[in-house]
Amino acid sequence: MKGEKGRSVEEKYTQWKSLVPVLYDWLANHNLVWPSLSCRSTDGSVPNTLVIANCEVVKPRVAAAEHISQFNEEARSPFVKKYKTIIHPGEVNRIRELPQNSKIVATHTDSPDVLIWDVEAQPNRHAVLGAADSRPDLILTGHQENAEFALAMCPTEPFVLSGGKDKSVVLWSIHDHISTLAKEQGPTKSPGSTSTSTKHASKGGGGNDNHVEGPSVEARGIYQGHEDTVEDVQFCPSSAQEFCSVGDDSCLILWDARAGSTPAIKVEKAHNADIHCVDWNRHDINLILTGSADNTIHMFDRRNLSSGSPVHKFVGHSAAVLCVQWSPDKSSVFGSSAEDGILNIWDHEKIGKRQDTTGLKAPNAPPGLFFQHAGHRDKVVDFHWNTSDPWTIVSVSDDCESTNGGGTLQIWRMIDLIYRPVDEVLAELDELKPHILGCEKD
């Protein structure tokens, strides 16, 4: 019924599952009852919820091979433990955490507003039908139409960035809000400051008349330059005043808030189709990644954006690229996920080198590609590198097309023999050779 594409995904998954004990040092598979569109260790339930979970990540070379090779796709992982449930007003389309305080998160829903939550202070709720929505700690207003996916939190200042269907990029400061929360005691007090006021904000859900109530903050700046929906935004890692955005107009735009509300640099045709995602390298601020519906990832150098040409085009997906993210551990490594159900790991420094295909059997692997995670059977809508546990990734797929509902959350870490320097790996294997030969004799 699904045709050749569906069979291909299932075949890749079957082959991948047989290789799990060889390719991974750690893997946890957590089945989700309802579809999920974003992951920061969260999943969905009834009604719309934001679920905060703790995950026990096993240390390198400690995981039992029998566990990671015999997981049940329909089960929930014992390593993922629900910590708190927040009943969200509308669907959770995107979630991002504040780098300075990971307990503060922003969410996008089907409305013009961005909702801010202090997940530590929010009361734990029971997700039952008819339950009232949780009250957000702050509502960010400024969009004129729905803002569903483009969302970022600044790594240097408590700033929030968003893009939406109104073709605009909106910037907020939540500094006063964060300061107020730090002074308050207990989860029942409402946040407030001289820069906020209590308002009724629009609630997601297809244009109904329900509203979300809470303290509200107006935009610090609104930036116009796109000709279609803004799909993703990202801050410069070293400056809260510089950021970039991509959209359905195929444009990549760099902004400088100090210079006004018009584009600083605009790449008119960054891809041949809608651009879904963008990320800025935290180790080398000159490098920016974009992912598109044309199935490719482009790497741009901000020093040469006026040329309109990427430094390199990465071709390794068979469907639209939905998410790209640089590794926090190595400046040349990044991941990309797509509607083809694959999460690729790339290293642009390997381009042109003989070890291009390390970790891959295919001799004709795309340049720079050195690992493919094929553990999802439907589009991988979001993923995130764990900043405190090197090479550990959480990824989530929306499995509606393959299973008629639900999703899959996976936390995984490829075996270190794949990403460590080749000489180092060969030396270790050489040391283990006598032991392996001794086992064979026994």
C-alpha positions as CSV (number, residue, x, y, z in Angstrom):
1,M,0.0,0.0,0.0
2,K,2.9,2.3,0.7
3,G,4.6,1.5,-2.5
4,E,8.3,1.3,-3.2
5,K,9.2,4.1,-0.8
6,G,7.5,2.4,2.1
7,R,9.2,-0.9,1.4
8,S,12.6,0.8,1.1
9,V,12.2,2.3,4.6
10,E,11.2,-1.0,6.1
11,E,14.1,-2.8,4.4
12,K,16.6,-0.2,5.7
13,Y,15.1,-0.5,9.2
14,T,15.3,-4.3,9.2
15,Q,19.0,-4.2,8.1
16,W,19.7,-1.5,10.7
17,K,18.2,-3.5,13.5
18,S,20.4,-6.5,12.8
19,L,23.5,-4.3,13.1
20,V,22.5,-2.4,16.3
21,P,24.9,-4.4,18.6
22,V,27.8,-3.6,16.2
23,L,27.1,0.1,15.5
24,Y,25.9,1.4,18.8
25,D,27.3,1.7,22.3
26,W,23.9,2.7,23.7
27,L,20.3,2.8,22.4
28,A,17.0,3.4,24.1
29,N,13.7,3.2,22.1
30,H,10.6,4.8,23.6
31,N,7.3,4.4,21.8
32,L,5.0,7.5,21.9
33,V,1.2,7.1,21.9
34,W,0.7,10.4,20.0
35,P,2.7,12.1,17.3
36,S,5.6,14.3,18.4
37,L,7.0,17.2,16.4
38,S,9.9,18.2,18.6
39,C,12.3,16.7,21.2
40,R,14.1,17.9,24.2
41,S,13.4,14.6,26.1
42,T,9.6,15.2,25.6
43,D,6.7,13.2,24.2
44,G,2.9,13.6,23.7
45,S,-0.2,12.4,25.5
46,V,-3.9,13.2,25.9
47,P,-4.7,16.1,25.9
48,N,-1.9,18.2,24.3
49,T,1.0,18.0,26.8
50,L,4.5,19.0,27.4
51,V,6.2,16.1,29.1
52,I,9.5,16.5,30.9
53,A,11.3,13.2,31.3
54,N,14.6,12.0,32.8
55,C,16.7,9.5,30.9
56,E,19.4,7.3,32.3
57,V,22.2,7.3,29.8
58,V,24.6,4.4,30.2
59,K,28.3,5.2,30.2
60,P,30.4,4.3,27.1
61,R,31.1,0.6,26.7
62,V,28.8,-0.4,29.6
63,A,25.5,-1.0,27.8
64,A,24.5,-4.6,27.4
65,A,24.4,-5.8,23.8
66,E,21.4,-8.0,24.4
67,H,19.3,-5.0,25.6
68,I,20.0,-2.7,22.7
69,S,19.5,-5.5,20.2
70,Q,16.2,-6.9,21.6
71,F,14.2,-3.7,22.2
72,N,10.5,-3.8,21.4
73,E,9.4,-1.1,19.0
74,E,5.9,-0.9,20.6
75,A,7.2,-0.6,24.2
76,R,8.4,2.3,26.3
77,S,12.0,2.3,27.4
78,P,12.6,1.7,31.2
79,F,15.4,4.2,30.9
80,V,13.0,7.1,30.1
81,K,11.1,8.1,33.2
82,K,8.4,10.8,33.2
83,Y,9.2,13.6,35.6
84,K,6.4,16.2,35.0
85,T,3.4,16.8,32.7
86,I,2.3,20.2,31.6
87,I,-1.1,20.5,29.8
88,H,-0.2,22.6,26.8
89,P,-2.7,25.0,25.2
90,G,-2.7,23.6,21.7
91,E,-0.3,21.3,19.9
92,V,3.4,21.5,20.8
93,N,5.0,22.2,17.5
94,R,8.5,23.2,18.7
95,I,10.3,23.3,22.0
96,R,13.6,25.0,22.8
97,E,15.4,25.5,26.1
98,L,17.3,28.5,27.4
99,P,21.0,27.7,27.4
100,Q,21.6,29.8,30.6
101,N,18.8,28.0,32.4
102,S,17.5,24.7,30.9
103,K,14.5,24.8,33.2
104,I,13.1,27.7,31.1
105,V,11.7,26.5,27.8
106,A,9.8,28.2,24.9
107,T,7.1,26.4,22.9
108,H,5.4,27.1,19.6
109,T,1.8,26.1,19.0
110,D,-0.8,26.8,16.3
111,S,-1.1,30.5,17.3
112,P,0.9,33.8,16.8
113,D,2.3,33.6,20.3
114,V,5.4,32.0,21.9
115,L,4.8,30.5,25.3
116,I,7.5,30.5,28.0
117,W,7.5,27.9,30.8
118,D,9.5,27.4,34.0
119,V,9.2,23.6,34.0
120,E,10.6,23.5,37.6
121,A,7.9,25.8,39.0
122,Q,5.0,24.5,36.9
123,P,2.8,22.1,38.9
124,N,2.6,18.5,37.7
125,R,-0.7,17.8,36.0
126,H,-2.8,14.7,35.2
127,A,-3.4,14.5,31.4
128,V,-7.1,13.6,31.3
129,L,-9.7,14.7,28.8
130,G,-11.4,17.9,29.9
131,A,-8.5,19.1,32.1
132,A,-7.8,22.8,32.1
133,D,-4.7,24.1,30.3
134,S,-1.6,24.9,32.4
135,R,-0.9,28.6,32.6
136,P,2.3,29.7,30.9
137,D,4.7,31.8,32.9
138,L,5.0,34.3,30.0
139,I,3.4,34.9,26.7
140,L,5.5,36.6,23.9
141,T,3.4,38.6,21.5
142,G,4.3,40.3,18.2
143,H,3.4,37.9,15.3
144,Q,0.3,38.8,13.3
145,E,-0.2,35.2,12.1
146,N,0.6,31.7,13.3
147,A,4.2,31.0,14.3
148,E,4.5,27.3,14.3
149,F,8.1,26.0,13.9
150,A,10.8,28.7,13.7
151,L,12.1,29.1,17.3
152,A,15.4,29.7,19.0
153,M,16.9,30.7,22.3
154,C,20.0,32.9,22.5
155,P,23.2,31.2,23.9
156,T,24.6,34.5,25.3
157,E,21.6,36.4,26.6
158,P,18.0,35.6,27.7
159,F,16.6,36.4,24.2
160,V,14.0,34.5,22.2
161,L,13.7,34.5,18.4
162,S,10.7,33.4,16.3
163,G,9.5,33.3,12.7
164,G,6.0,32.8,11.3
165,K,3.5,32.8,8.5
166,D,3.4,36.6,8.7
167,K,6.9,36.5,6.9
168,S,8.5,38.2,9.9
169,V,11.2,37.5,12.4
170,V,10.5,38.6,15.9
171,L,12.9,39.2,18.8
172,W,12.1,39.3,22.5
173,S,14.1,39.8,25.7
174,I,12.9,37.8,28.8
175,H,15.7,39.1,31.0
176,D,13.3,40.8,33.5
177,H,11.1,37.6,33.6
178,I,14.1,35.4,34.4
179,S,15.2,37.8,37.2
180,T,11.7,37.7,38.7
181,L,11.5,34.0,38.6
182,A,14.8,33.7,40.5
183,K,13.4,35.8,43.3
184,E,10.1,34.0,43.6
185,Q,9.5,31.1,45.9
186,G,7.0,28.3,45.0
187,P,5.2,27.4,41.8
188,T,1.9,29.3,42.5
189,K,3.1,32.9,42.2
190,S,2.7,34.5,38.9
191,P,5.8,36.1,37.3
192,G,5.7,39.8,36.6
193,S,7.9,42.8,36.1
194,T,7.7,46.4,34.9
195,S,8.0,45.2,31.3
196,T,5.1,42.7,31.4
197,S,1.3,43.0,31.6
198,T,-1.4,40.4,31.9
199,K,-3.2,39.8,28.7
200,H,-5.3,37.3,26.9
201,A,-3.3,35.7,24.1
202,S,-4.5,33.6,21.2
203,K,-4.8,29.9,21.7
204,G,-3.9,27.4,19.1
205,G,-6.5,25.1,17.6
206,G,-7.6,26.3,14.2
207,G,-9.1,29.7,14.9
208,N,-11.4,29.0,17.9
209,D,-12.3,31.7,20.4
210,N,-10.4,30.2,23.4
211,H,-7.6,32.3,24.9
212,V,-4.5,31.7,27.0
213,E,-4.1,34.0,30.0
214,G,-0.8,35.1,31.4
215,P,1.8,37.9,31.8
216,S,2.7,39.2,28.3
217,V,5.9,40.7,26.8
218,E,5.9,42.7,23.6
219,A,8.6,42.3,20.9
220,R,12.0,44.0,21.2
221,G,12.2,44.1,17.4
222,I,10.3,42.9,14.3
223,Y,12.3,42.2,11.2
224,Q,10.9,42.1,7.6
225,G,12.6,40.7,4.6
226,H,11.1,37.3,3.7
227,E,8.5,36.9,1.0
228,D,7.0,33.7,2.5
229,T,6.7,31.8,5.7
230,V,9.8,31.8,7.9
231,E,10.6,28.2,8.7
232,D,13.6,28.4,11.0
233,V,15.7,30.9,12.9
234,Q,19.0,30.8,14.8
235,F,21.2,33.1,16.8
236,C,24.8,33.8,16.2
237,P,26.6,31.8,19.0
238,S,28.7,34.9,20.0
239,S,26.2,37.7,19.7
240,A,22.6,38.3,20.8
241,Q,22.3,41.0,18.2
242,E,23.1,38.9,15.2
243,F,20.8,36.1,13.9
244,C,19.7,34.3,10.7
245,S,16.5,33.0,9.2
246,V,15.3,30.8,6.4
247,G,11.9,30.3,4.8
248,D,9.7,29.0,2.0
249,D,11.0,31.8,-0.2
250,S,14.3,29.8,-0.5
251,C,16.1,32.7,1.1
252,L,18.8,32.8,3.8
253,I,18.9,36.1,5.6
254,L,21.4,37.4,8.2
255,W,20.2,40.2,10.5
256,D,22.0,42.6,12.8
257,A,19.6,44.2,15.3
258,R,22.1,47.1,15.8
259,A,21.7,48.1,12.2
260,G,17.9,48.2,12.0
261,S,15.0,46.0,11.0
262,T,16.1,45.2,7.4
263,P,18.3,42.4,6.2
264,A,22.1,42.8,6.7
265,I,22.8,40.1,4.0
266,K,20.2,38.3,1.9
267,V,21.0,35.1,-0.2
268,E,18.0,35.1,-2.6
269,K,18.4,31.6,-3.9
270,A,20.1,29.6,-1.2
271,H,18.3,26.4,-2.3
272,N,16.1,25.3,-5.2
273,A,13.1,24.8,-2.9
274,D,11.7,25.8,0.5
275,I,14.3,25.9,3.3
276,H,13.2,24.1,6.4
277,C,16.1,24.5,8.8
278,V,19.2,26.4,9.7
279,D,22.0,26.2,12.3
280,W,25.0,28.3,13.2
281,N,28.4,26.6,14.2
282,R,29.2,27.5,17.8
283,H,32.9,26.6,17.3
284,D,33.4,28.4,13.9
285,I,30.9,31.3,13.7
286,N,31.7,31.7,10.0
287,L,29.9,28.4,9.1
288,I,26.1,28.2,8.7
289,L,24.1,25.1,7.6
290,T,20.7,25.1,5.8
291,G,18.5,22.1,5.0
292,S,15.8,22.1,2.3
293,A,12.9,20.5,0.5
294,D,15.3,19.9,-2.4
295,N,16.8,17.0,-0.2
296,T,20.2,18.8,0.3
297,I,22.2,20.5,3.0
298,H,24.2,23.6,2.1
299,M,27.1,24.9,4.1
300,F,27.7,28.7,3.8
301,D,30.6,30.8,4.9
302,R,29.2,34.1,6.2
303,R,32.3,35.9,4.9
304,N,31.3,35.0,1.4
305,L,27.5,35.2,1.5
306,S,27.4,37.9,-1.1
307,S,28.4,35.3,-3.7
308,G,25.2,33.4,-3.0
309,S,27.1,30.1,-3.3
310,P,27.6,27.5,-0.5
311,V,31.0,26.2,0.4
312,H,29.7,22.7,-0.1
313,K,26.5,20.9,-0.9
314,F,25.8,17.7,1.0
315,V,23.7,15.1,-0.8
316,G,22.6,12.1,1.2
317,H,18.9,12.2,1.7
318,S,16.1,11.0,-0.6
319,A,13.4,13.4,0.8
320,A,13.1,16.9,2.3
321,V,15.6,17.7,5.1
322,L,13.8,18.8,8.2
323,C,16.5,19.5,10.8
324,V,20.2,20.2,10.8
325,Q,22.4,20.7,13.9
326,W,26.1,21.1,14.5
327,S,27.8,18.9,17.0
328,P,28.7,20.5,20.3
329,D,31.8,18.3,20.6
330,K,33.5,18.6,17.3
331,S,33.5,21.7,15.1
332,S,33.4,19.9,11.7
333,V,30.6,17.4,12.6
334,F,26.9,17.9,12.2
335,G,23.7,15.9,11.8
336,S,20.8,16.1,9.4
337,S,17.4,14.4,9.6
338,A,14.7,14.1,6.9
339,E,11.4,12.8,5.7
340,D,13.2,9.7,4.5
341,G,13.4,8.5,8.1
342,I,17.2,8.8,8.2
343,L,19.4,10.8,10.5
344,N,22.9,11.3,8.9
345,I,26.0,12.3,10.7
346,W,28.6,14.2,8.6
347,D,32.1,15.5,9.0
348,H,33.0,18.1,6.4
349,E,36.7,17.7,7.2
350,K,36.5,14.2,5.8
351,I,35.6,15.5,2.3
352,G,38.3,14.5,-0.1
353,K,40.0,12.1,2.3
354,R,40.3,8.4,2.1
355,Q,38.4,7.8,5.3
356,D,35.2,9.3,3.9
357,T,33.4,6.0,4.3
358,T,34.4,5.2,7.9
359,G,31.4,3.5,9.5
360,L,29.7,2.9,6.2
361,K,29.7,-0.2,4.0
362,A,28.7,1.6,0.8
363,P,31.9,2.5,-1.1
364,N,30.0,5.2,-2.9
365,A,28.9,7.0,0.2
366,P,28.4,10.8,-0.2
367,P,31.5,12.9,0.6
368,G,31.6,13.7,4.3
369,L,29.0,11.2,5.4
370,F,30.3,8.7,8.0
371,F,27.2,7.4,9.9
372,Q,23.5,6.7,9.2
373,H,21.0,6.2,11.9
374,A,18.1,4.3,10.4
375,G,16.2,3.4,13.6
376,H,13.1,5.4,12.7
377,R,10.5,4.1,10.2
378,D,9.0,7.5,9.4
379,K,10.1,11.1,9.0
380,V,12.6,12.3,11.7
381,V,11.2,15.7,12.5
382,D,13.7,16.8,15.2
383,F,16.9,15.7,17.0
384,H,19.2,17.2,19.5
385,W,22.9,16.5,20.5
386,N,23.3,16.0,24.3
387,T,25.7,18.8,25.4
388,S,26.8,17.0,28.6
389,D,27.2,13.5,27.2
390,P,29.5,13.5,24.1
391,W,28.1,11.9,20.9
392,T,24.7,11.1,22.5
393,I,21.7,12.1,20.4
394,V,17.9,12.2,21.1
395,S,15.8,12.0,18.0
396,V,12.0,11.8,17.4
397,S,9.9,10.7,14.4
398,D,6.3,11.4,13.5
399,D,5.0,7.9,12.6
400,C,1.5,8.8,11.4
401,E,2.1,7.6,7.8
402,S,3.8,4.4,8.7
403,T,1.7,3.3,11.7
404,N,-1.4,5.5,11.5
405,G,-0.4,7.4,14.6
406,G,2.1,7.8,17.4
407,G,5.8,8.5,17.2
408,T,9.2,7.1,18.3
409,L,11.7,8.8,20.7
410,Q,15.2,7.3,20.6
411,I,18.3,8.2,22.7
412,W,21.4,6.7,21.2
413,R,25.2,6.9,20.9
414,M,27.2,5.3,18.1
415,I,30.1,3.1,19.1
416,D,33.3,5.1,19.6
417,L,35.3,3.0,17.1
418,I,33.4,4.9,14.4
419,Y,34.3,8.5,15.3
420,R,37.7,8.1,17.0
421,P,40.9,8.7,14.9
422,V,41.6,5.7,12.7
423,D,45.1,5.2,14.0
424,E,43.9,5.1,17.6
425,V,41.2,2.6,16.7
426,L,43.5,0.3,14.8
427,A,46.0,0.4,17.7
428,E,43.3,-0.6,20.2
429,L,42.0,-3.4,17.9
430,D,45.6,-4.7,17.6
431,E,45.9,-4.9,21.4
432,L,42.6,-6.8,21.6
433,K,43.7,-9.3,18.8
434,P,45.4,-11.8,21.2
435,H,42.3,-11.9,23.4
436,I,40.0,-12.4,20.5
437,L,42.1,-15.3,19.2
438,G,42.2,-16.8,22.6
439,C,38.4,-16.7,22.8
440,E,38.2,-18.5,19.5
441,K,40.4,-21.4,20.7
442,D,38.3,-21.8,23.8
